[in-house]
Amino acid sequence: MESMRSSFGKKGRPLVVTTQSVEELLAKGTSPKAMAKELGVSLATIYRRLERSPMQARNENAAKSMAAKMVSDGMGIPDIAARVEKSEVWVAQRLKKWGFRVRPDATSKKTRYEAMLFREPGDQELVLALTKRHTNALMRTGVEVDASDVSRTVLKGYRKAVDSFDEEKGIPFEGWLAVVVTSQIRDLRRKLVRNQYRKVLFDDNLHSGKNSV
């Protein structure tokens, strides 16, 4: 019985699931959970074929339709991953061009931010505008901040906004995005202020000799 279970899936089908078969279902807009049911395999197997973890997949619901279109256009999973990286790097490069302080690794393709495929082509401009606005706002308050940290926070907020957006509420996506991102930036500001205070406190103690042995 055990040997049969190891050789066959939930519906008695062979456990041979190729990336191509998963891509075909993805192109039809099938969710990972539905794929697992359709192919008779575990959800983890589907995630492995999609080359992303369960948590990442849950957080990327909004990218499914875009990914499905890309696959239907003949683009494979590695190409989709490359597109995600390009969107991350694109934001960082623009910020650097405008003179904002950006971490050295932010414009490298090796950087892995909290980014995702943009829902609409114009959304990356929205993300960039919000990043610029919030970076300037934080700098005016005297908080030490890297624009790349702000862009990471804005991209995280963007992903949350896409996941939670509800057209029936009558709020345009741009407005909902601004609300969610502002909440994320508020958390970032608290963290930056706390870290800056600790740094100042440490420096004061260091100069006063309190930390000397």
C-alpha positions as CSV (number, residue, x, y, z in Angstrom):
1,M,0.0,0.0,0.0
2,E,2.8,2.4,0.9
3,S,4.6,1.7,-2.4
4,M,1.4,2.5,-4.3
5,R,1.0,5.8,-2.4
6,S,4.6,6.8,-3.2
7,S,4.1,6.0,-6.9
8,F,0.7,7.6,-7.4
9,G,-1.0,10.8,-6.3
10,K,-4.2,11.4,-4.5
11,K,-6.4,10.3,-7.5
12,G,-4.2,7.3,-8.4
13,R,-2.3,9.2,-11.1
14,P,1.4,8.9,-11.5
15,L,3.4,11.5,-9.6
16,V,5.1,12.9,-12.7
17,V,4.4,16.6,-12.8
18,T,6.5,18.5,-15.2
19,T,7.1,22.3,-15.2
20,Q,5.4,22.4,-18.6
21,S,2.2,20.8,-17.3
22,V,2.1,23.3,-14.5
23,E,2.8,26.2,-16.9
24,E,-0.1,25.1,-19.1
25,L,-2.5,25.2,-16.1
26,L,-1.0,28.5,-15.1
27,A,-1.7,29.9,-18.5
28,K,-5.3,29.0,-18.1
29,G,-5.4,31.0,-14.8
30,T,-5.6,27.9,-12.6
31,S,-4.5,28.6,-9.0
32,P,-1.8,26.5,-7.4
33,K,-4.3,24.8,-5.1
34,A,-6.5,23.9,-8.0
35,M,-3.4,22.6,-9.9
36,A,-2.6,20.2,-7.0
37,K,-6.2,18.9,-7.0
38,E,-6.2,18.6,-10.8
39,L,-2.9,16.8,-11.0
40,G,-3.4,14.7,-7.8
41,V,-0.2,15.9,-6.2
42,S,0.7,17.9,-3.1
43,L,0.7,21.7,-3.1
44,A,4.4,21.6,-2.2
45,T,5.1,19.8,-5.5
46,I,3.3,22.5,-7.4
47,Y,5.2,25.2,-5.6
48,R,8.5,23.5,-6.4
49,R,7.6,23.5,-10.0
50,L,6.7,27.1,-9.8
51,E,10.1,27.7,-8.2
52,R,8.8,29.7,-5.2
53,S,8.0,28.9,-1.6
54,P,4.4,28.5,-0.3
55,M,4.7,31.8,1.6
56,Q,5.9,33.7,-1.5
57,A,3.1,32.1,-3.6
58,R,0.5,33.2,-1.0
59,N,1.8,36.8,-1.2
60,E,1.9,36.9,-5.0
61,N,-1.8,36.3,-5.7
62,A,-2.0,39.5,-7.7
63,A,0.8,38.4,-10.0
64,K,-0.9,35.2,-11.1
65,S,-2.9,36.8,-13.9
66,M,0.2,38.6,-15.2
67,A,2.2,35.5,-15.0
68,A,-0.5,33.5,-16.8
69,K,-0.4,36.1,-19.6
70,M,3.4,35.9,-19.8
71,V,3.3,32.1,-20.0
72,S,0.6,32.2,-22.7
73,D,2.9,34.5,-24.6
74,G,5.6,31.9,-24.5
75,M,7.5,33.1,-21.5
76,G,8.8,30.5,-19.0
77,I,9.1,30.7,-15.2
78,P,12.8,31.8,-15.3
79,D,11.8,34.7,-17.6
80,I,9.1,35.7,-15.2
81,A,11.7,35.7,-12.3
82,A,14.0,37.9,-14.5
83,R,11.1,40.3,-15.0
84,V,10.6,40.6,-11.3
85,E,14.3,41.4,-10.8
86,K,14.2,44.0,-13.5
87,S,11.3,45.8,-11.8
88,E,13.3,45.9,-8.5
89,V,16.4,47.2,-10.2
90,W,14.5,49.7,-12.3
91,V,13.1,51.5,-9.2
92,A,16.5,51.6,-7.5
93,Q,18.3,52.9,-10.6
94,R,15.7,55.7,-11.0
95,L,16.1,56.8,-7.4
96,K,19.9,56.8,-7.7
97,K,19.6,58.9,-10.9
98,W,17.6,61.5,-9.0
99,G,20.3,61.8,-6.4
100,F,18.8,59.8,-3.6
101,R,21.1,57.8,-1.3
102,V,20.8,54.1,-2.4
103,R,22.6,51.1,-1.0
104,P,25.4,49.9,-3.4
105,D,23.7,46.5,-3.9
106,A,20.3,48.1,-4.7
107,T,21.0,48.4,-8.4
108,S,22.5,44.9,-8.7
109,K,20.4,42.1,-10.3
110,K,21.4,40.0,-7.3
111,T,19.3,42.1,-5.0
112,R,16.1,40.5,-3.7
113,Y,13.6,43.0,-2.5
114,E,10.0,42.7,-1.5
115,A,9.0,43.2,-5.1
116,M,6.6,41.6,-7.5
117,L,5.3,41.8,-11.0
118,F,3.4,45.1,-11.4
119,R,-0.4,44.7,-11.7
120,E,-0.6,47.3,-14.6
121,P,2.3,48.8,-16.6
122,G,1.6,52.3,-15.1
123,D,1.8,51.0,-11.5
124,Q,5.6,51.1,-11.5
125,E,5.4,54.9,-12.0
126,L,3.0,55.1,-9.0
127,V,5.4,53.1,-6.9
128,L,8.3,55.4,-7.9
129,A,6.3,58.6,-7.2
130,L,5.3,57.3,-3.7
131,T,8.9,56.3,-3.0
132,K,10.1,59.8,-4.0
133,R,7.4,61.6,-2.0
134,H,7.9,59.5,1.2
135,T,11.7,59.7,1.0
136,N,11.6,63.5,0.8
137,A,9.0,63.6,3.7
138,L,11.2,61.4,5.9
139,M,14.3,63.5,5.1
140,R,12.5,66.7,6.0
141,T,11.8,65.3,9.5
142,G,15.5,64.7,10.0
143,V,15.4,61.0,9.9
144,E,18.4,59.2,8.3
145,V,17.1,57.0,5.6
146,D,18.2,55.3,2.4
147,A,15.8,55.7,-0.6
148,S,16.3,52.0,-1.3
149,D,14.8,51.2,2.1
150,V,11.8,53.4,1.4
151,S,11.4,51.7,-2.1
152,R,11.5,48.3,-0.4
153,T,8.8,49.4,2.0
154,V,6.7,51.0,-0.8
155,L,7.0,47.8,-2.8
156,K,5.9,45.7,0.2
157,G,2.9,48.1,0.6
158,Y,2.1,47.8,-3.1
159,R,1.9,44.0,-2.8
160,K,-0.4,44.3,0.2
161,A,-2.5,46.8,-1.6
162,V,-2.9,44.6,-4.6
163,D,-3.8,41.6,-2.4
164,S,-6.4,43.5,-0.4
165,F,-7.9,45.8,-3.1
166,D,-11.6,45.5,-3.5
167,E,-13.2,47.4,-6.5
168,E,-16.7,47.0,-4.9
169,K,-15.7,49.4,-2.1
170,G,-15.6,52.2,-4.7
171,I,-12.1,53.4,-3.8
172,P,-9.7,53.7,-6.8
173,F,-6.6,51.6,-6.6
174,E,-4.3,54.7,-6.5
175,G,-6.1,55.9,-3.3
176,W,-6.0,52.4,-1.7
177,L,-2.3,52.1,-2.5
178,A,-1.6,55.5,-0.9
179,V,-3.4,54.4,2.3
180,V,-1.6,51.1,2.6
181,V,1.8,52.5,1.7
182,T,1.4,55.3,4.3
183,S,0.8,52.8,7.0
184,Q,3.9,50.8,6.0
185,I,6.0,54.0,5.9
186,R,4.7,55.0,9.4
187,D,6.1,51.7,10.7
188,L,9.4,52.3,8.9
189,R,9.7,55.8,10.4
190,R,9.2,54.4,13.9
191,K,11.9,51.8,13.2
192,L,14.3,54.4,11.8
193,V,13.7,56.9,14.7
194,R,14.2,54.1,17.2
195,N,17.5,53.0,15.6
196,Q,18.7,56.6,15.3
197,Y,18.0,57.2,18.9
198,R,19.9,54.1,19.9
199,K,22.8,55.1,17.8
200,V,22.9,58.6,19.3
201,L,22.6,57.2,22.8
202,F,25.4,54.7,22.1
203,D,27.7,57.5,20.8
204,D,26.9,59.7,23.8
205,N,27.8,56.9,26.2
206,L,30.9,56.1,24.2
207,H,32.2,59.7,24.3
208,S,31.3,60.0,28.0
209,G,33.4,57.0,28.8
210,K,30.5,54.9,30.2
211,N,31.3,52.0,27.9
212,S,35.0,52.1,28.6
213,V,36.6,49.2,30.5
